[in-house]
Amino acid sequence: MTRTEHTTFPGSGGDQLSVRLDLPDGEPVAYALFVHCFTSSKDAAAAVRISRGLVERGFGVLRFDFTGLGSSGSEFANTTFSSDVRDLVRAAAMLRERYIAPTLLVGHSLGGAAVLAAARAIPEATAVATIGAPFDPGSDDASAPNLTTALQNLGRALLVLHSARDEIVGIDNARRIFEVAGHPKSFVSLDEADHLLNRPEDATFVADVLAAWASRYLPTTRSRPAGRVEQGTVVVAESGVGRFGQAIRAGRHRLVADEPVGVGDDTGPTPYDLLLAALGACTSMTIRMYADRKGWPLDHVSVQLTHDRVHADDCREQIRNPCTVDHIDRTLELTGVLTEQQRARLLTIAERCPVHRTLTGEIRVATRLRPSVPDAIAG
């Protein structure tokens, strides 16, 4: 079963670009960014079939329409190869912020040239695949020498898929891409396929090859739990991004966490940031529920929080054994035509939010270790 989400993100030219994210039923084995041929849209037949095939094999796949194509605004004539590459990098950033950054980049035709040019700007990408891609995109800002540099500095596994019968982008382009690129690299012939992969069986074959090939180069999944996460359960596992990057699953939602630059790679909020977010969200929700139930004219709630460790003034034996306590500063901003009595009451209600009561009450954390799978005993 496939889940689909639609959204937008601002392109480099300021236009909102249309996005489609297809997800498998359960935790994706990885996220892929599929870049379609520049003369079509994210809903082109080949893009749809290849993406569907990858989702069936456990991948989450993001596709988006470039400026002036499909459901995205403005005019395609206003774009250049370089601006499209920048938009590709922005699409990866959006996926990174909302889910997990793509580890597989796939580009069809000019989209293949674009993923080669963009790969270095997407550090999490470990595998790049091109389908019928030109070696020389043929524009002033993307000449063959520029693509040569991108290939020589790719630093990722490369798969080149091309048909000898491609009537639009000749097979010699695949040869030149393959020769310039460093290892690891692979080439797969698409035999009777045309440039647009109009035959469904050709797109299905591409999806099969992509999934099998990419599995060799994806970050390890040994610590990644499989299946759905039940409501009320949160699962945190190493994401494979940087030293401390974490992938968080809360029901069907995906978040990330990390440590700041200097300790980690700052790919997401810190654990204490997430703690403050939980308290702030619960505070705002509790205030909103109470005000709505009372019918009070509360227009908007904002909560600002900071965390610090401070010296405890009432700590016993301070001289011999000084101690600190965790301190959270919480500032509320309540907008609306409220009386002073109503504002004071909402301040009191903030103290009663469930997360606040959990943090200030007695907490017991029971930790256990899952049994490991015993190693096979050699006979």
N, C-alpha and C positions, 0 to 999 in steps of 0.2 A: 504494500500500500504506500502511495506517495503523498506527502504533504507538500503543499505549495504556498509560498508567501510572496506577495507583491509589495514593492516599495519603490522609492526613488532616492537618488542622491544628487547633490549639485556637481555638475561637470566643471571642467576647467574653464569653460566659457560662461559659466553662470547659469546654464540651463539645467532643469531637472531631468535626469536621465532615468528611464524606466528599467526596473530590475525585476527579475523572476528568480526565486530560489526554490529549487526542488529538493526535498529531503526524504530519505528513506524512513521506514517505520522502525525507529530505534536510533541509537547513536551512530552517526556516520563514521565509516572507517577513516575518512578524510574529506576535506572540502576541495572542490575543483572549480576553477574559473574558466568558463568556456567563452571564447571570443569568436564571434561569427564572421563570415565573409562581409566585407565592407559594402557590398552591393545589395545585401539583404538585411534581415533583422534577426533578433533573438528567437523569433518564432518561425524561422526558415525550417523546412522539412528536415534537413540534415542535422541542424542544431538540436531540434526537438528529439529526433531519434537517438542521437548519440548521448544526449543528456539523460534521456529516459533509460538508456542502456546502462549508463554509469550509476544512476540511482538504484536500479534493480540489483546492482552489484555492491550496494552499500555506500556509495558516495553521495555527499551533498553537492549539488551543482548550481552555481550562480551564472546566469546569463543576463546581459543588459543591452539596451539599444543605444548605439552611439547617437550623438547630436544629429537631429534631422532624420533619423531612421526609426521605423516602427512607431512606438508610443512616445518617444522622446521628442522634445520641442526643438524649435529653431530650424535652421537650414543646414543640410549636410555640406553644402558648398562653402559654408563658413569655417569648416574644419580643415585640419592638415593631419598628416600622419603623426606628427609629434603631439598634437593636441589629443588625438585619439589614444596615443600611448599614455599620456598623462591621465586621461579618463579611465583607462584600464587600471592604472596604479591606484586611482581613487576608488574604483570598485573593490579592489583587494583590501584597501584600508577600511571601507565600510563593512566588509565581511569580517575583518579582524576585530573591529570595534563591537559588532553585534553578535558575532558567533566566534569562529576561529579562522585565522588567516588561511588562505588556500595554499595547499602544498603541491597541488597539480595545476599547471597552466596548460590549456589546450587552445590552439588557434587554427582556424580554417581560412585558407587563402591569405589575403592581406592580414587577417587576424593572426595567422601564424607568424608573419613578420613582426607584428605588434608584440606578441608575447615574448619573442626573442629579444626585442628592444627593451621590454619592460622588466624582464626577469630579475635583473640586478637590483631593481628598486623594490622587490618583494622578497625580503630575506628569508621568509619561511618556505618559499617555494623550493622544493627539492627535485622536481621533475617537470620538464617542459616538452610538449609534443606539438608538432606542426602537421597540418593536413593540407597538401597541395599548396604549400607556401612559396612565394617568390623570393629569390635571393636578393634581387634588387627591387624594392617597392616602387621605384620609378618616380619619386618626387624629389624636389630640391633639398628638402630637409631630411631625407632618408635615402641617401645614395648607397650604392653597394659597399663602399669603404666603411660607412657608418655601421652597416649590418655586419660587416666583417669583424669590426671591433667588438660588437655585441656578442658575436659567436665566440670569438677568441677569449672573451672574458666572462663567458656564460657561467661557468662554475656549477652547473647543474647537469643531471642526467638528461639526455636529449633523445627523443624518438622522432624520426622523420617518416611520415607516411605519405606516399605519392603514387599516382598511377602513371604508367608509361603511356596510357592513352589520353592523358589530360590534355584537352584541346585548348585550354586557356593559359595554364601555367605549365610549361614544358618540363619534362622529367629532368632536364639538365639543371634546373634550379635545385632539385633535391640533391643532386650530386655535389653541387657547389656548397650548399649548406652543410652537407655531411663531411666534406673534405676539410672545411675551415674549422668546424667545431672540434673541441677536444673530447677526450673520453671522460665518462662512459657515454657512448652513443650507439643507437640502433637504427636500422632502416627496415621498413616493411613495405613491400609492394602491394598496391591495391588492385593490381591486375586489370580487370575489365571496367573498373569504376570510371565515371566521368568526373569532371571537376567539382560539381555541386553535390556529388553522391546522391543522385536522384533515386537510385534503386534502394529500397529499404534494406535489402540484405547487405549492401556495402556499408551503410551506417551501423548496422548491427555488428558487423565484423570489426569495424573501427572501435566500437565500445568494448567489445571482448578483448581486443589487443591492448587497448589503453589500460583497462582494469588490471589485466595480468602483468603487463610491463611495469606499471606504476607501483605495484605492490612491493617491488624490490627496492624502491627508493623512498618509500614513505617513512616518517618517523615511527619508531616502535610503538606497537599498540599493546604491549604486554601488561601495562598498568591501567589500560582503559577499560572500564566495565562495559559490558554489552547490554543491550536491551533497554527498555524504557525505565524511567525513574518514577516510582510511585509518588503520588501527591503527598507532600509533607516530608519527603526524603530528599536530601541534597547529596550529590556525589561529587567529590573533588579528586582529580587525578592529574599527574604531570602531563602537560600538553606537548612536551618535546620542543617547545620554543624557548630558547635561551636556557639559563641555568635553573631558574626558579619558576618559570611560567606554569600556570595551573589552568586546567579546563574545568569549569563548574557546570553541573547540570542540576537544575531545580525544576522538576516536572518536565515540561517540554521546552523550557527556557535554557539558554546558553549564556554563560558569562565567562570572564577570564579574570585572573588575578596575577600579580607579580610584585616584585620589590622595585624601589626607585633605581634609577641609573646609578651605578657605583657599587650596588649590591646585586641588583637584577638588571632587567632590560626595559622596565617601565612599559610593558605591553598591556598592562591593566591596572586597576586599583589595587592597593595593598590590602592585606587582611583587615587592618584597622579601618581603612576607608570603607570596606564592605560592612563592617560592624556599625560604623556611624550611619551608613546608608540604611541599614535595617532599622535602626532607632529612629532616624528622621522620617522614613517612609511610614512606619507604624504611628509615629506621633501625628503626622499630617492626616493620615486616614482616620485616626481616632477623633481628632478635632472635627474633621469634615462630617463624620457620622453623627456626632453629638449635635453640631450646629444644624444639620439638615433635619434631624429628629425634632429639634426645638423650633424649626422654622425661622432661624435667625438669618439676617442678611450678610452672611459671610461669602465674599466674592472669591477670595484666593488665600491659600495657606502656603507659606514658605518657611522652611526650617534650615538653619545654618548650624553646623556642628563642628567642633574641634576636639581632639583628644590629646592629653598630655599626662605625664606622670609627675606628681607634685609631692612635696614633703608633707606628711601627716602631722598636723599640729597636735593632735591628741594621742600620738603614738607613745606607748609606754617605754620607759628607759631610753629616751631619745638620745642621750649623750653616749651611752654604751652601745646602743643598737638602733641608730637612726633608720627610719623606714619611709617608703613612699607609697602612695595610692594612685590608682588610675582616676583621672578627672576628665569628665566630658562637659564641655560648655555648649549649651543648646540655646539658640536665640530664635524666637518665633516672630514672624511677620504676618499679621492678620489684616487683610484688606477687606473693607466693607463698612457700611454705616452701622457700627456696633456701639452699644453703650459701654461705659467703663465697667459696669457690673458684668456685662456679657464677656468682655475681654478678659476680666479677672477670672471668670468661671472657666473659660476655655484654657487659660493658663493652668488652672487646677486639673482640668481634664487631661492635659498633656502629660501630667505626672502619672496618670492611670493607664497609659497605653500599655498593652501586653508586653512589648519588648522592654520597655522601661522597667516594668515590674519584674521581668525575668532577670535583667542585669543587676537590679538592686536587691533581689532576693537571694535565697540560697540556691546555688546551682551545683548539681552533681553530674559530672561527666563520666560515664562508664565506657572505658576503652577496652576492646578485645582485638585479638589478632586472628584473622582468617587462617584456617589450617592450610598449610602449603601442600602442593601435590608432591608426594614422595618420589624421589628419583628411582628409576628402575634399577633393580639389583642385577648386576651382571652375573650371568650364569657361568 
